[in-house]
Amino acid sequence: MGKASRGKRRNITRDDAQALRLAAEIILDPRLIETFQSIKLHEKLESFRSEGLVTEAVPLLEQPHKATQAQDEKTAEFSSGLRHQTPTSWAADIHKGLRNRPFRDRLNATIEAGRQALRRESDFEHYADRFDLDEPSRAQAERAYSATRERLLAEPAEPGWLTLALACFARTIATNAHERFAKESWDELTSFMYELECDFLRAAGETLADKLVEFDHVFYEDRLPEIIGSRMPFGLAELACNMADSGLFKPSSQS
């Protein structure tokens, strides 16, 4: 990984519980969670796997062989888990993943790269044109973006950094999964993205941390923090345009 991960690291702080809860509120919000394809394709992919229709590709994961009853139970468990997931439970479970040093290093490096990108880029208008907003909504989004950018840059330990980093990871996972699922044939990388989405939504902390490290290595050649961080200004603008009412855009004392 780059210099950012080898330099001064952002330590896990007592404010992380707040940051994770704010991230959970964003990720579990219907406006964002609907972008995850695994919810819609859970049963379809399990059916493909049971029928042996997942094609061969990069040997990233071993092809699972499970009985139909086990698959049905897994589908029911996944659906039920999502229905009962709350920001509090998601934050508590995902916190376990922060104990994973490689994953934590990637989060720290993402935050550092994002800090540099947000410091360079202050032009909200550069991103706003991508969203179809009326004037009042656009003005609200710009205020949310500008105030939050200023607050984050003023305080390196602000919990919102971790919130924003996880929200950007969420969008990256959803986008990659969508691209894999849209292909004419599904392979083991498709299966991997499906499992990664499921683990992220279920907040399977330790398992998720391992998978995200693998995701970075296999899909991005260990450059994921740099890439997500460089796009953090757009990530913040996207959230401001679509979810300006979320806790991320409120001062910590009001969250």
N, C-alpha and C positions, 0 to 999 in steps of 0.2 A: 504494500500500500504506500501511498505518498507520504510526504513530509508531515502532513497534518496529523496522521495517526501516530507518528514517532515522536512528535513534539509534546507540548504540555497538554494533558488530557483533562477533559471536563469530568470531575468526579461525580459519582452518583450522590445526590443530595437529598435532604429531607423534603425538598420541594418536588421531588420526582413523583410522589403520590398524586399531587395536584396536577402535575403535567400529564401523567398517564390518564387521569380521570377526564381531563379536557380533551385529550386525544380520543378517548373512548366515546365521548359525546359526539365528536365529529364523525368517527368511523362508523358508529352504529346508527347515525342519523339516516333516515330513509333517503335523503337526497344524495348520500354518498354510498350507502350500502347497496343500493340498487345497481351500482356500476360493477359489482362483483359477479362474475359469470358463474362461479361454482354453485351459487344458490339455485340458479335456473337449470344448471346442467348436472347437478349431483346425481340424480337417478339415471340420466342418460349415460354418463361416463361409467357408472358402476355396471350398467347393462353391457356396455361395450367390453368392459374388462371381463365380465363373467362369460361372455361369448367368445373371448379370445380375439377380438377385432382390433385391439390396440396394436398398431404396426410396430415393427422393429425400428430402432433408431439409436442414438447415442446411448450406450449402456450406463445411464446415470443411476437408474433404480432397477432393482429386480422386479420382474413382472409378478404381481401378487396373484395367488391362487386361493380363492376363498369360496366357500359354499354360498349358495343363493341366500340361505337363511342368515348367514353372517353379514352378507351385503345389505340385506333388508334391515338388519339391526343397526348397521353402521349408518344407513340413510336416515333411519328414524332417530338415532342418537344425534346426528348432525343437525337435523331440522329442529328437534326438541331443544338442543343446546342453544341454537340461535334465538329461539323464541324466548328462552329464559335468561338470555344474556343481558346484563345491565352494565352501564358505565363503571359502576363500582366493582362488579365481579370481573369485568374485562381488565380493568386496571390492576387488580390484585393478581390475576393470573399472568398477565404480561410482565409484571414486575420480576417474576422469577427468571425471565429471559435476560434481564440486565446483569445477572450474575455471570453470564457467559462472556468472558473477556474479549474474544474476537468480535462478537456482536456489539458489545459495548464500545469497542474501539471504532467500529464502523459508524455507530451513531455519533460518537464524538467527532470523527473526521467529517461526517456529513454536516454537523452543526458548524464546524469551523469553515468548511467550504461555503456553506450557506451564508455565514456571516460576511465573508469576503464578497460574495455575489450581491447581497443586499446592500452592502456599503457602496458598491459600484453603481447599482441600479436603483434609481428612485422614481423613474418615470412610470407611473401607473397607467397612463394613456397608452403606453406601448403594448400593454396586455389587454386593456379594457375593451378594445375594438373586437376582440374575439368572442365577446359575450353580448347577447342581445338584451340589453338593459334599457329601461326607460330612464329619463333624466333623474328622477328622484332616487331610483335604485342605484344608478351609476354614481351619484353624488355620495350616497351612503357608503357604497363600496370603496370609493376613493378615500373617504375619511377613515374608514376602518383600516385600509391598507396603510395609509400614511402614518396614522397614530401608532399602529402596532409595529411597523417597521422602525419608527423612531424609538419606541420603548425597548424593543429587542436589542437594537444597536447600542442603546445607552447602558444596558445591563447584561454583561456576558453570562451571568448565572440565572437570568430570567427563566422560569419554568417553561415559558412559551416556546423556547428553542426546541426542547424535547418534544413538545406537542406538535410543533410544525414539522419536525423531522419525521415523526411517526406518521403524520398525515400524508407527507410526501412519499414515504415508503408505501403507504396504502394505495395511493394512486398509481405508483409504479408497478406494484404487484397486479392491480386490477387491469392496467393497460396491457401488460405482458400476457396475462392470462387470456384476455380478450383476443389478442393476436394469435395465440396458439390455438384457441378454440375455433377461430374463424377459418383455419386451414381445412382443406378438403379431407386430409387424413390426419388422424390423431396418433401420436407416438408417445414415447416415454417422457419426453420433455413436456408434452401436454399433461400427462399424468402428474408430473412433478409440480407444474404450476397449479393444477387442481388441488393437490395436497397442500401446497403452500398457502393458497387462498383459504382453504378450510382451516388450517392451523392458525392463520392470522385472525380470522373471524371468531374462532373459538378461543383465541388467546392462549394457545397451548405453549406457554412461555418457553420452557427449555427446548422442546422439540422445534418450535418456531425459530428460536435463535440459531440452532444448528442448520436449519433449512435456509435461513436468510444468508448465512455465511456461504453455504453451498450455492445458493442463487447468485450471489455476487461473483463467486469464482467461476462458475460454469457459463453464466449468461454475460457477464461484464468484465471478465478477466481481472477481478479485484479492483475495478474502477468505479463501483457503484456509488460510494460516498461522494466522490468528485463529481459524478454526473448528476446525482440528485441534488447535491449542494448548489451546483451551478444553475440549476433550474428552480431553486427555491423562491426567487422573486416571482416567477410565474405561479408557483404553488400557492404562495401567499395571496397573490392577486385573484387566483381562481377561487380560493376559499372566501375571500372578501366579496367577490361577486355573487357567489352562490350561498354563502352561509355567514353573512356579516353579523348575524345575531348569535353566533356561537361564543362560548366562553373565551376562546383564544383572543378575541378582539376586545375583551374587557380587561382593565387593569387588574393585576393579581389580587388586590384588596377587595375587588368586587366579584371575583370568580367563585 
